Amino acid sequence: MEIEADIAALIGDLDSGDPERVAAAVEQVAVQGERALPGLLERVDADYSARHLEAYGDVLGRIGPPAFDAVLAASKAGELKGWFTPRLLRVFDERCAGRYAALALDPDSHLSGYGFEGLLRLRTDSEAGLRALVDRVARAGHLQRAAGEYLRVMGDSFTPRLRELCRDPASPRPVRRGALGLLIEAGGLDALDERDRMLVERLVRVKLPGSVHAVPDTQLSAWWLAVPGATYEGVFEALGLHYPRPVTVQAGVAAAMCAAIPSPVPEDPSRGISRAFVTPELNGWRLVFGQFPQLVGYDDWNDMVETVERVSAACGEAQLFFVDDAGGADIWFAAEDGLVVRQYAGEDDLDEEDEDPEDIKGGVREACGELSVDPDLVGVFDTVVRGHGWLAVTAPDMGHGQFPGLLPV
């Protein structure tokens, strides 16, 4: 009892506000190790100040692995306020790398993301951390923010071992699949050797005839082009697209939504490169999705007009749709043989000719299905699908392999 009383007194000094007393108490409480943990965790949420948390965190960090376990146990038991737990999990050092990895692997814990945050903060070359990444990709098919950043930071170190896992016949299939996914996530297809690239391409060919589900969601904000299925090939040259390759709808949608990657050149130091997805033929039309700046430009109205006219000159017809519910934009253009013949902006029907009673009325979501295809109805109602999708790059000096990130097949 005397020991417990002494520990309680020392813990009280942590709350004294006197820097010298606090510093001395940190040293003395940490020496007590596991015996101090019940009292520490009982009183840690008594104060909300940064100075208070720093003192308690310093003690817990010095105690190390037993304190890590105690914080998790207290959190699961509801003995810590929810927002305290993440802050306390940030105080531990390399001794707890295995515990961070175990937390990251726990699919049932709402704290699993903090496991990867800990590994990232420590930048520890941890075999357990590597296995946690492999498991996450094998189970979920993707990486969340902290896990993806941890892979990026440790990619050079992990790559040789990931290749070994891909090749190891003793590794379970989910492990080999997860390792392959991480290689692509970290370095794109260029991170794979010839054999693995061939496996990925074979998988894509197998999946190409699969059913077409919803194309990119047009709710809140979206833009896309529509061109006739019979003449769609002109869109590649018209938009300056390169290296078209067959792609499944799922992969094409994901790639088109990814942000551009920096690729500066002397004449354009701020240049970015992205990818464009051309859908399979849907009820006689192909839709084009991608990043607006690379495919259309930055001068919204003038660039939209110039783009839809250029594409229509190559394909015979083209429509460009742009809608942003939050910003109040609702614009569409229909062009034929290089000239805009109909356009709509907001509430204004800007027909260049006399109004026809049978002309299409309304904004993007009302008009797109009448002009060509309504993306929101693809896969909802019967859709006649022909061919497969294409994925292309917006610059001639960069292939598909340099884009990092794992695409669904």
Contacts in CASP RR format, 6 or more apart in sequence:
PFRMAT RR
TARGET T0000
AUTHOR 0000-0000-0000
METHOD contacts of the structure
MODEL  1
MEIEADIAALIGDLDSGDPERVAAAVEQVAVQGERALPGLLERVDADYSA
RHLEAYGDVLGRIGPPAFDAVLAASKAGELKGWFTPRLLRVFDERCAGRY
AALALDPDSHLSGYGFEGLLRLRTDSEAGLRALVDRVARAGHLQRAAGEY
LRVMGDSFTPRLRELCRDPASPRPVRRGALGLLIEAGGLDALDERDRMLV
ERLVRVKLPGSVHAVPDTQLSAWWLAVPGATYEGVFEALGLHYPRPVTVQ
AGVAAAMCAAIPSPVPEDPSRGISRAFVTPELNGWRLVFGQFPQLVGYDD
WNDMVETVERVSAACGEAQLFFVDDAGGADIWFAAEDGLVVRQYAGEDDL
DEEDEDPEDIKGGVREACGELSVDPDLVGVFDTVVRGHGWLAVTAPDMGH
GQFPGLLPV
3 35 0 8 1.000
4 35 0 8 1.000
7 29 0 8 1.000
7 32 0 8 1.000
7 35 0 8 1.000
7 36 0 8 1.000
7 39 0 8 1.000
8 39 0 8 1.000
10 25 0 8 1.000
10 28 0 8 1.000
10 29 0 8 1.000
10 32 0 8 1.000
10 36 0 8 1.000
11 25 0 8 1.000
11 29 0 8 1.000
11 36 0 8 1.000
11 39 0 8 1.000
11 40 0 8 1.000
11 43 0 8 1.000
12 25 0 8 1.000
12 43 0 8 1.000
13 21 0 8 1.000
13 22 0 8 1.000
13 24 0 8 1.000
13 25 0 8 1.000
14 22 0 8 1.000
14 25 0 8 1.000
14 26 0 8 1.000
14 29 0 8 1.000
14 52 0 8 1.000
14 55 0 8 1.000
14 56 0 8 1.000
14 59 0 8 1.000
15 43 0 8 1.000
15 46 0 8 1.000
15 47 0 8 1.000
15 52 0 8 1.000
15 55 0 8 1.000
16 22 0 8 1.000
16 25 0 8 1.000
17 51 0 8 1.000
22 51 0 8 1.000
22 55 0 8 1.000
25 55 0 8 1.000
26 55 0 8 1.000
26 58 0 8 1.000
26 59 0 8 1.000
26 62 0 8 1.000
29 36 0 8 1.000
29 40 0 8 1.000
29 59 0 8 1.000
30 36 0 8 1.000
30 58 0 8 1.000
30 59 0 8 1.000
30 61 0 8 1.000
30 62 0 8 1.000
30 63 0 8 1.000
33 63 0 8 1.000
33 66 0 8 1.000
33 67 0 8 1.000
34 63 0 8 1.000
34 66 0 8 1.000
34 70 0 8 1.000
36 59 0 8 1.000
36 63 0 8 1.000
37 63 0 8 1.000
37 66 0 8 1.000
37 67 0 8 1.000
37 70 0 8 1.000
40 56 0 8 1.000
40 59 0 8 1.000
40 60 0 8 1.000
40 67 0 8 1.000
41 70 0 8 1.000
41 71 0 8 1.000
41 74 0 8 1.000
41 79 0 8 1.000
41 80 0 8 1.000
42 79 0 8 1.000
44 53 0 8 1.000
44 56 0 8 1.000
44 80 0 8 1.000
44 84 0 8 1.000
44 88 0 8 1.000
45 80 0 8 1.000
45 81 0 8 1.000
45 84 0 8 1.000
46 52 0 8 1.000
47 53 0 8 1.000
53 84 0 8 1.000
53 87 0 8 1.000
53 88 0 8 1.000
56 88 0 8 1.000
57 88 0 8 1.000
57 91 0 8 1.000
58 91 0 8 1.000
59 67 0 8 1.000
60 67 0 8 1.000
60 68 0 8 1.000
60 71 0 8 1.000
60 88 0 8 1.000
60 91 0 8 1.000
60 92 0 8 1.000
61 67 0 8 1.000
61 91 0 8 1.000
61 92 0 8 1.000
61 93 0 8 1.000
64 92 0 8 1.000
64 93 0 8 1.000
64 95 0 8 1.000
64 96 0 8 1.000
65 92 0 8 1.000
65 95 0 8 1.000
65 96 0 8 1.000
65 99 0 8 1.000
67 92 0 8 1.000
68 89 0 8 1.000
68 92 0 8 1.000
68 96 0 8 1.000
68 99 0 8 1.000
69 99 0 8 1.000
71 80 0 8 1.000
71 85 0 8 1.000
71 88 0 8 1.000
71 89 0 8 1.000
72 103 0 8 1.000
72 111 0 8 1.000
74 80 0 8 1.000
75 82 0 8 1.000
75 85 0 8 1.000
75 111 0 8 1.000
80 88 0 8 1.000
85 111 0 8 1.000
85 114 0 8 1.000
86 111 0 8 1.000
86 114 0 8 1.000
89 111 0 8 1.000
89 114 0 8 1.000
89 115 0 8 1.000
89 117 0 8 1.000
89 118 0 8 1.000
90 114 0 8 1.000
90 117 0 8 1.000
90 118 0 8 1.000
90 121 0 8 1.000
92 99 0 8 1.000
92 100 0 8 1.000
92 118 0 8 1.000
93 122 0 8 1.000
94 122 0 8 1.000
94 124 0 8 1.000
97 119 0 8 1.000
97 122 0 8 1.000
97 124 0 8 1.000
97 126 0 8 1.000
97 128 0 8 1.000
97 129 0 8 1.000
98 126 0 8 1.000
98 128 0 8 1.000
98 129 0 8 1.000
100 114 0 8 1.000
100 115 0 8 1.000
100 116 0 8 1.000
100 118 0 8 1.000
100 119 0 8 1.000
100 122 0 8 1.000
100 126 0 8 1.000
100 129 0 8 1.000
101 115 0 8 1.000
101 119 0 8 1.000
101 126 0 8 1.000
101 128 0 8 1.000
101 129 0 8 1.000
101 131 0 8 1.000
101 132 0 8 1.000
102 128 0 8 1.000
102 132 0 8 1.000
103 109 0 8 1.000
103 111 0 8 1.000
103 112 0 8 1.000
103 113 0 8 1.000
103 114 0 8 1.000
103 115 0 8 1.000
104 112 0 8 1.000
104 113 0 8 1.000
104 115 0 8 1.000
104 116 0 8 1.000
104 119 0 8 1.000
104 129 0 8 1.000
104 132 0 8 1.000
104 136 0 8 1.000
104 147 0 8 1.000
105 112 0 8 1.000
105 131 0 8 1.000
105 132 0 8 1.000
105 135 0 8 1.000
105 136 0 8 1.000
106 112 0 8 1.000
107 139 0 8 1.000
113 144 0 8 1.000
113 146 0 8 1.000
113 147 0 8 1.000
114 146 0 8 1.000
115 132 0 8 1.000
115 146 0 8 1.000
116 132 0 8 1.000
116 144 0 8 1.000
116 146 0 8 1.000
116 147 0 8 1.000
116 148 0 8 1.000
116 150 0 8 1.000
117 146 0 8 1.000
118 146 0 8 1.000
119 126 0 8 1.000
119 129 0 8 1.000
119 132 0 8 1.000
119 150 0 8 1.000
120 146 0 8 1.000
120 149 0 8 1.000
120 150 0 8 1.000
120 153 0 8 1.000
123 153 0 8 1.000
123 154 0 8 1.000
125 154 0 8 1.000
125 157 0 8 1.000
127 161 0 8 1.000
129 150 0 8 1.000
130 154 0 8 1.000
130 158 0 8 1.000
130 161 0 8 1.000
130 162 0 8 1.000
132 147 0 8 1.000
133 143 0 8 1.000
133 147 0 8 1.000
133 148 0 8 1.000
133 150 0 8 1.000
133 151 0 8 1.000
133 158 0 8 1.000
133 182 0 8 1.000
134 162 0 8 1.000
134 165 0 8 1.000
134 175 0 8 1.000
134 178 0 8 1.000
134 179 0 8 1.000
134 182 0 8 1.000
135 175 0 8 1.000
135 178 0 8 1.000
136 143 0 8 1.000
136 147 0 8 1.000
137 143 0 8 1.000
137 177 0 8 1.000
137 178 0 8 1.000
137 181 0 8 1.000
137 182 0 8 1.000
137 185 0 8 1.000
137 406 0 8 1.000
138 174 0 8 1.000
138 175 0 8 1.000
138 177 0 8 1.000
138 178 0 8 1.000
139 174 0 8 1.000
141 178 0 8 1.000
141 181 0 8 1.000
141 406 0 8 1.000
141 408 0 8 1.000
142 406 0 8 1.000
143 151 0 8 1.000
143 185 0 8 1.000
143 406 0 8 1.000
148 185 0 8 1.000
151 158 0 8 1.000
151 182 0 8 1.000
151 185 0 8 1.000
151 186 0 8 1.000
152 186 0 8 1.000
152 404 0 8 1.000
155 186 0 8 1.000
158 182 0 8 1.000
158 186 0 8 1.000
159 183 0 8 1.000
159 186 0 8 1.000
159 191 0 8 1.000
162 179 0 8 1.000
162 180 0 8 1.000
162 182 0 8 1.000
162 183 0 8 1.000
163 179 0 8 1.000
163 183 0 8 1.000
163 193 0 8 1.000
165 171 0 8 1.000
165 175 0 8 1.000
165 176 0 8 1.000
165 179 0 8 1.000
166 176 0 8 1.000
166 179 0 8 1.000
166 180 0 8 1.000
166 183 0 8 1.000
166 196 0 8 1.000
168 176 0 8 1.000
171 179 0 8 1.000
180 192 0 8 1.000
180 196 0 8 1.000
180 199 0 8 1.000
180 200 0 8 1.000
181 406 0 8 1.000
182 406 0 8 1.000
183 191 0 8 1.000
183 192 0 8 1.000
183 196 0 8 1.000
184 191 0 8 1.000
184 192 0 8 1.000
184 200 0 8 1.000
184 404 0 8 1.000
184 405 0 8 1.000
184 406 0 8 1.000
184 407 0 8 1.000
185 404 0 8 1.000
185 405 0 8 1.000
185 406 0 8 1.000
186 404 0 8 1.000
186 405 0 8 1.000
187 401 0 8 1.000
187 402 0 8 1.000
187 404 0 8 1.000
187 405 0 8 1.000
188 401 0 8 1.000
188 402 0 8 1.000
188 403 0 8 1.000
188 404 0 8 1.000
188 405 0 8 1.000
189 197 0 8 1.000
189 200 0 8 1.000
189 400 0 8 1.000
189 401 0 8 1.000
190 401 0 8 1.000
190 402 0 8 1.000
192 200 0 8 1.000
203 409 0 8 1.000
204 246 0 8 1.000
204 247 0 8 1.000
204 248 0 8 1.000
204 251 0 8 1.000
204 409 0 8 1.000
205 246 0 8 1.000
207 248 0 8 1.000
207 409 0 8 1.000
208 246 0 8 1.000
208 247 0 8 1.000
208 248 0 8 1.000
208 388 0 8 1.000
208 389 0 8 1.000
209 388 0 8 1.000
210 248 0 8 1.000
211 379 0 8 1.000
211 385 0 8 1.000
212 249 0 8 1.000
212 279 0 8 1.000
212 280 0 8 1.000
212 282 0 8 1.000
212 378 0 8 1.000
212 379 0 8 1.000
212 383 0 8 1.000
212 385 0 8 1.000
213 249 0 8 1.000
213 250 0 8 1.000
213 378 0 8 1.000
213 379 0 8 1.000
214 375 0 8 1.000
214 376 0 8 1.000
214 378 0 8 1.000
214 379 0 8 1.000
214 380 0 8 1.000
215 249 0 8 1.000
215 253 0 8 1.000
215 279 0 8 1.000
215 282 0 8 1.000
215 287 0 8 1.000
215 289 0 8 1.000
215 375 0 8 1.000
215 378 0 8 1.000
216 222 0 8 1.000
216 224 0 8 1.000
216 253 0 8 1.000
216 256 0 8 1.000
216 257 0 8 1.000
216 289 0 8 1.000
216 375 0 8 1.000
217 376 0 8 1.000
218 224 0 8 1.000
218 323 0 8 1.000
218 364 0 8 1.000
218 365 0 8 1.000
218 375 0 8 1.000
218 376 0 8 1.000
219 325 0 8 1.000
219 376 0 8 1.000
220 324 0 8 1.000
220 325 0 8 1.000
220 326 0 8 1.000
221 323 0 8 1.000
221 324 0 8 1.000
221 325 0 8 1.000
221 326 0 8 1.000
221 327 0 8 1.000
222 321 0 8 1.000
222 322 0 8 1.000
222 323 0 8 1.000
222 375 0 8 1.000
223 292 0 8 1.000
223 296 0 8 1.000
223 320 0 8 1.000
223 321 0 8 1.000
223 322 0 8 1.000
223 323 0 8 1.000
224 287 0 8 1.000
224 288 0 8 1.000
224 289 0 8 1.000
224 290 0 8 1.000
224 320 0 8 1.000
224 321 0 8 1.000
224 375 0 8 1.000
225 235 0 8 1.000
225 287 0 8 1.000
225 288 0 8 1.000
225 307 0 8 1.000
225 308 0 8 1.000
225 311 0 8 1.000
225 318 0 8 1.000
225 319 0 8 1.000
225 320 0 8 1.000
225 321 0 8 1.000
226 285 0 8 1.000
226 286 0 8 1.000
226 287 0 8 1.000
226 288 0 8 1.000
226 318 0 8 1.000
226 319 0 8 1.000
226 321 0 8 1.000
226 368 0 8 1.000
226 371 0 8 1.000
226 372 0 8 1.000
226 373 0 8 1.000
227 234 0 8 1.000
227 235 0 8 1.000
227 285 0 8 1.000
227 286 0 8 1.000
227 288 0 8 1.000
227 311 0 8 1.000
227 315 0 8 1.000
227 317 0 8 1.000
227 318 0 8 1.000
228 284 0 8 1.000
228 285 0 8 1.000
228 286 0 8 1.000
228 315 0 8 1.000
228 316 0 8 1.000
228 317 0 8 1.000
229 281 0 8 1.000
229 284 0 8 1.000
229 285 0 8 1.000
229 286 0 8 1.000
229 386 0 8 1.000
230 284 0 8 1.000
231 314 0 8 1.000
231 315 0 8 1.000
231 316 0 8 1.000
231 317 0 8 1.000
232 278 0 8 1.000
232 281 0 8 1.000
232 286 0 8 1.000
232 315 0 8 1.000
234 311 0 8 1.000
234 314 0 8 1.000
234 315 0 8 1.000
235 241 0 8 1.000
235 278 0 8 1.000
235 286 0 8 1.000
235 288 0 8 1.000
235 311 0 8 1.000
235 314 0 8 1.000
235 315 0 8 1.000
236 242 0 8 1.000
236 244 0 8 1.000
236 278 0 8 1.000
236 390 0 8 1.000
236 392 0 8 1.000
237 314 0 8 1.000
238 310 0 8 1.000
238 311 0 8 1.000
238 313 0 8 1.000
238 314 0 8 1.000
238 315 0 8 1.000
239 276 0 8 1.000
239 288 0 8 1.000
239 295 0 8 1.000
239 307 0 8 1.000
239 311 0 8 1.000
239 394 0 8 1.000
240 394 0 8 1.000
241 276 0 8 1.000
241 392 0 8 1.000
241 393 0 8 1.000
241 394 0 8 1.000
242 392 0 8 1.000
242 393 0 8 1.000
242 394 0 8 1.000
242 395 0 8 1.000
242 396 0 8 1.000
242 399 0 8 1.000
243 392 0 8 1.000
243 393 0 8 1.000
243 399 0 8 1.000
243 400 0 8 1.000
244 278 0 8 1.000
244 390 0 8 1.000
244 391 0 8 1.000
244 392 0 8 1.000
245 390 0 8 1.000
245 391 0 8 1.000
245 392 0 8 1.000
245 400 0 8 1.000
246 388 0 8 1.000
246 389 0 8 1.000
246 390 0 8 1.000
246 391 0 8 1.000
247 255 0 8 1.000
247 277 0 8 1.000
247 388 0 8 1.000
247 389 0 8 1.000
247 390 0 8 1.000
247 391 0 8 1.000
248 388 0 8 1.000
248 389 0 8 1.000
248 408 0 8 1.000
248 409 0 8 1.000
249 279 0 8 1.000
249 280 0 8 1.000
249 389 0 8 1.000
250 407 0 8 1.000
250 408 0 8 1.000
250 409 0 8 1.000
251 391 0 8 1.000
251 407 0 8 1.000
251 408 0 8 1.000
251 409 0 8 1.000
252 275 0 8 1.000
252 277 0 8 1.000
252 289 0 8 1.000
252 389 0 8 1.000
252 391 0 8 1.000
252 407 0 8 1.000
253 277 0 8 1.000
253 289 0 8 1.000
254 407 0 8 1.000
254 408 0 8 1.000
255 275 0 8 1.000
255 277 0 8 1.000
255 391 0 8 1.000
255 403 0 8 1.000
255 407 0 8 1.000
256 274 0 8 1.000
256 275 0 8 1.000
256 276 0 8 1.000
256 277 0 8 1.000
256 289 0 8 1.000
256 290 0 8 1.000
256 291 0 8 1.000
256 391 0 8 1.000
257 289 0 8 1.000
257 290 0 8 1.000
258 274 0 8 1.000
258 275 0 8 1.000
258 403 0 8 1.000
258 405 0 8 1.000
259 274 0 8 1.000
259 291 0 8 1.000
260 272 0 8 1.000
260 273 0 8 1.000
260 274 0 8 1.000
260 291 0 8 1.000
260 293 0 8 1.000
260 294 0 8 1.000
260 394 0 8 1.000
261 272 0 8 1.000
261 273 0 8 1.000
261 274 0 8 1.000
261 402 0 8 1.000
261 403 0 8 1.000
261 404 0 8 1.000
262 271 0 8 1.000
262 272 0 8 1.000
263 271 0 8 1.000
263 272 0 8 1.000
263 273 0 8 1.000
263 395 0 8 1.000
263 397 0 8 1.000
263 398 0 8 1.000
264 270 0 8 1.000
264 271 0 8 1.000
264 272 0 8 1.000
265 271 0 8 1.000
265 397 0 8 1.000
271 395 0 8 1.000
272 293 0 8 1.000
272 294 0 8 1.000
272 394 0 8 1.000
272 395 0 8 1.000
273 294 0 8 1.000
273 393 0 8 1.000
273 394 0 8 1.000
273 395 0 8 1.000
273 398 0 8 1.000
274 290 0 8 1.000
274 291 0 8 1.000
274 294 0 8 1.000
274 295 0 8 1.000
274 393 0 8 1.000
274 394 0 8 1.000
275 290 0 8 1.000
275 391 0 8 1.000
275 392 0 8 1.000
275 393 0 8 1.000
275 394 0 8 1.000
275 400 0 8 1.000
275 403 0 8 1.000
276 288 0 8 1.000
276 289 0 8 1.000
276 290 0 8 1.000
276 294 0 8 1.000
276 295 0 8 1.000
276 391 0 8 1.000
276 392 0 8 1.000
276 393 0 8 1.000
276 394 0 8 1.000
277 288 0 8 1.000
277 289 0 8 1.000
277 290 0 8 1.000
277 389 0 8 1.000
277 390 0 8 1.000
277 391 0 8 1.000
278 286 0 8 1.000
278 287 0 8 1.000
278 288 0 8 1.000
278 389 0 8 1.000
278 390 0 8 1.000
278 391 0 8 1.000
278 392 0 8 1.000
279 286 0 8 1.000
279 287 0 8 1.000
279 288 0 8 1.000
279 289 0 8 1.000
279 389 0 8 1.000
280 286 0 8 1.000
280 385 0 8 1.000
280 386 0 8 1.000
280 387 0 8 1.000
280 388 0 8 1.000
280 389 0 8 1.000
281 384 0 8 1.000
281 385 0 8 1.000
281 386 0 8 1.000
281 387 0 8 1.000
282 373 0 8 1.000
282 378 0 8 1.000
282 383 0 8 1.000
282 384 0 8 1.000
282 385 0 8 1.000
283 373 0 8 1.000
283 383 0 8 1.000
283 384 0 8 1.000
284 373 0 8 1.000
284 384 0 8 1.000
284 386 0 8 1.000
285 372 0 8 1.000
285 373 0 8 1.000
287 372 0 8 1.000
287 373 0 8 1.000
287 375 0 8 1.000
288 295 0 8 1.000
291 394 0 8 1.000
294 394 0 8 1.000
295 307 0 8 1.000
295 394 0 8 1.000
296 303 0 8 1.000
296 304 0 8 1.000
296 307 0 8 1.000
296 320 0 8 1.000
297 303 0 8 1.000
297 307 0 8 1.000
300 322 0 8 1.000
301 331 0 8 1.000
304 320 0 8 1.000
304 322 0 8 1.000
304 331 0 8 1.000
304 333 0 8 1.000
305 333 0 8 1.000
305 340 0 8 1.000
305 343 0 8 1.000
307 320 0 8 1.000
308 318 0 8 1.000
308 319 0 8 1.000
308 320 0 8 1.000
308 333 0 8 1.000
308 334 0 8 1.000
308 335 0 8 1.000
308 340 0 8 1.000
309 318 0 8 1.000
309 335 0 8 1.000
309 338 0 8 1.000
309 339 0 8 1.000
309 340 0 8 1.000
310 338 0 8 1.000
311 318 0 8 1.000
311 320 0 8 1.000
311 335 0 8 1.000
312 318 0 8 1.000
312 335 0 8 1.000
312 336 0 8 1.000
312 337 0 8 1.000
312 338 0 8 1.000
312 339 0 8 1.000
313 337 0 8 1.000
313 338 0 8 1.000
316 336 0 8 1.000
316 337 0 8 1.000
316 338 0 8 1.000
317 334 0 8 1.000
317 335 0 8 1.000
317 336 0 8 1.000
318 334 0 8 1.000
318 335 0 8 1.000
319 332 0 8 1.000
319 333 0 8 1.000
319 334 0 8 1.000
319 335 0 8 1.000
319 368 0 8 1.000
319 371 0 8 1.000
319 372 0 8 1.000
320 332 0 8 1.000
320 333 0 8 1.000
320 335 0 8 1.000
321 331 0 8 1.000
321 332 0 8 1.000
321 364 0 8 1.000
321 367 0 8 1.000
321 368 0 8 1.000
322 329 0 8 1.000
322 330 0 8 1.000
322 331 0 8 1.000
322 332 0 8 1.000
322 364 0 8 1.000
323 329 0 8 1.000
323 330 0 8 1.000
323 331 0 8 1.000
323 363 0 8 1.000
323 364 0 8 1.000
323 365 0 8 1.000
324 330 0 8 1.000
328 346 0 8 1.000
329 346 0 8 1.000
330 344 0 8 1.000
330 345 0 8 1.000
330 346 0 8 1.000
330 363 0 8 1.000
330 364 0 8 1.000
331 343 0 8 1.000
331 344 0 8 1.000
331 345 0 8 1.000
331 346 0 8 1.000
331 364 0 8 1.000
332 343 0 8 1.000
332 344 0 8 1.000
332 363 0 8 1.000
332 364 0 8 1.000
332 367 0 8 1.000
332 368 0 8 1.000
332 371 0 8 1.000
333 340 0 8 1.000
333 342 0 8 1.000
333 343 0 8 1.000
333 344 0 8 1.000
334 340 0 8 1.000
334 341 0 8 1.000
334 342 0 8 1.000
334 343 0 8 1.000
334 371 0 8 1.000
335 341 0 8 1.000
340 352 0 8 1.000
341 352 0 8 1.000
341 353 0 8 1.000
342 350 0 8 1.000
342 351 0 8 1.000
342 352 0 8 1.000
342 359 0 8 1.000
342 360 0 8 1.000
343 350 0 8 1.000
343 351 0 8 1.000
343 352 0 8 1.000
344 350 0 8 1.000
344 362 0 8 1.000
344 363 0 8 1.000
344 367 0 8 1.000
346 363 0 8 1.000
349 355 0 8 1.000
349 359 0 8 1.000
349 361 0 8 1.000
349 362 0 8 1.000
351 359 0 8 1.000
360 366 0 8 1.000
360 367 0 8 1.000
360 370 0 8 1.000
360 371 0 8 1.000
361 367 0 8 1.000
365 374 0 8 1.000
365 376 0 8 1.000
368 374 0 8 1.000
368 375 0 8 1.000
369 377 0 8 1.000
377 383 0 8 1.000
391 400 0 8 1.000
393 399 0 8 1.000
393 400 0 8 1.000
END
